[in-house]
């Protein structure tokens, strides 16, 4: 059961790292108005990568929550707690990025 906790915790860290990379590199590109200066193909590629990395962060976070929750029901450890907590944050980051939940530019809401 300890190995499940460790795998879940590592997966939650990967989820957070993916979400932060996506937020810094791809989501920030739209707020810097790069889509208005580059070609449509570059803008579309950036959008597709943003959605894909958001989905990867969501799936990794959901898997980490499952891997940390299974041993949590038998033995409560601090590794499980932090794995579940980081998994929730990773899932919310991925959800916000993949679904454009916090799109303040309005770029994706008006095609």
C-alpha positions as CSV (number, residue, x, y, z in Angstrom):
1,X,0.0,0.0,0.0
2,X,2.9,2.3,0.6
3,X,4.0,2.0,-3.0
4,X,0.5,3.1,-4.2
5,X,0.8,6.1,-2.0
6,X,4.2,7.0,-3.4
7,X,3.1,6.5,-7.0
8,X,0.0,8.6,-6.4
9,X,2.0,11.4,-4.7
10,X,4.5,11.4,-7.6
11,X,1.7,11.5,-10.1
12,X,0.1,14.4,-8.3
13,X,3.4,16.3,-8.5
14,X,3.6,15.6,-12.2
15,X,0.1,16.9,-12.6
16,X,0.9,20.1,-10.8
17,X,4.1,20.5,-12.8
18,X,2.3,20.0,-16.1
19,X,-0.4,22.5,-15.1
20,X,2.1,25.1,-14.0
21,X,4.1,24.7,-17.2
22,X,0.9,25.1,-19.2
23,X,-0.1,28.2,-17.3
24,X,3.3,29.9,-17.7
25,X,4.0,29.0,-21.3
26,X,0.8,28.5,-23.2
27,X,-1.9,30.4,-21.3
28,X,0.4,33.4,-20.9
29,X,0.8,33.6,-24.6
30,X,-2.8,34.7,-25.0
31,X,-2.6,37.3,-22.3
32,X,0.4,38.8,-24.0
33,X,-1.7,39.1,-27.2
34,X,0.6,36.9,-29.2
35,X,-2.4,35.5,-31.1
36,X,-3.0,38.9,-32.7
37,X,0.6,39.2,-33.9
38,X,1.3,35.6,-35.1
39,X,-0.4,33.6,-37.8
40,X,-3.6,31.7,-37.3
41,X,-1.7,28.3,-37.5
42,X,0.6,29.3,-34.6
43,X,-2.4,30.5,-32.6
44,X,-4.3,27.2,-33.3
45,X,-1.3,25.1,-32.4
46,X,-0.9,27.0,-29.1
47,X,-4.6,26.5,-28.3
48,X,-4.5,22.8,-29.0
49,X,-1.4,22.4,-26.8
50,X,-3.0,24.3,-24.0
51,X,-6.1,22.1,-24.1
52,X,-4.0,18.9,-24.4
53,X,-1.8,19.8,-21.4
54,X,-4.8,20.7,-19.4
55,X,-6.4,17.3,-20.1
56,X,-3.1,15.6,-19.2
57,X,-3.0,17.5,-15.9
58,X,-6.7,16.5,-15.2
59,X,-6.2,12.8,-16.0
60,X,-2.9,12.6,-14.0
61,X,-4.5,14.3,-11.0
62,X,-7.6,12.0,-11.1
63,X,-5.3,9.0,-11.2
64,X,-3.2,10.3,-8.4
65,X,-6.3,10.8,-6.3
66,X,-7.4,7.3,-6.9
67,X,-4.0,5.9,-6.1
68,X,-3.8,7.9,-2.9
69,X,-7.3,7.3,-1.8
70,X,-7.2,3.4,-1.9
71,X,-4.5,3.2,0.8
72,X,-6.1,6.1,2.7
73,X,-9.1,4.0,3.5
74,X,-6.9,1.4,5.3
75,X,-4.1,3.5,6.9
76,X,-4.1,7.2,7.1
77,X,-0.6,8.7,6.3
78,X,0.6,12.1,5.6
79,X,1.8,11.0,2.1
80,X,-1.8,10.1,1.2
81,X,-3.1,13.4,2.5
82,X,-0.7,15.5,0.5
83,X,-1.2,13.3,-2.6
84,X,-5.0,13.8,-2.5
85,X,-4.6,17.6,-1.8
86,X,-2.1,18.1,-4.6
87,X,-4.3,16.0,-6.9
88,X,-7.3,18.3,-6.2
89,X,-5.2,21.3,-7.0
90,X,-3.8,19.7,-10.2
91,X,-7.3,18.7,-11.3
92,X,-8.7,22.2,-10.8
93,X,-5.7,23.7,-12.7
94,X,-6.2,21.3,-15.5
95,X,-10.0,21.9,-15.5
96,X,-9.5,25.6,-15.7
97,X,-7.0,25.4,-18.5
98,X,-8.7,22.7,-20.7
99,X,-12.2,24.2,-20.5
100,X,-11.1,27.9,-20.5
101,X,-12.9,28.4,-17.3
102,X,-10.9,31.5,-16.4
103,X,-10.5,33.0,-19.9
104,X,-10.4,36.7,-19.2
105,X,-9.4,37.7,-22.7
106,X,-12.6,36.5,-24.3
107,X,-10.6,35.0,-27.2
108,X,-12.2,31.6,-27.1
109,X,-15.7,32.6,-26.2
110,X,-16.3,34.5,-29.5
111,X,-15.1,32.4,-32.5
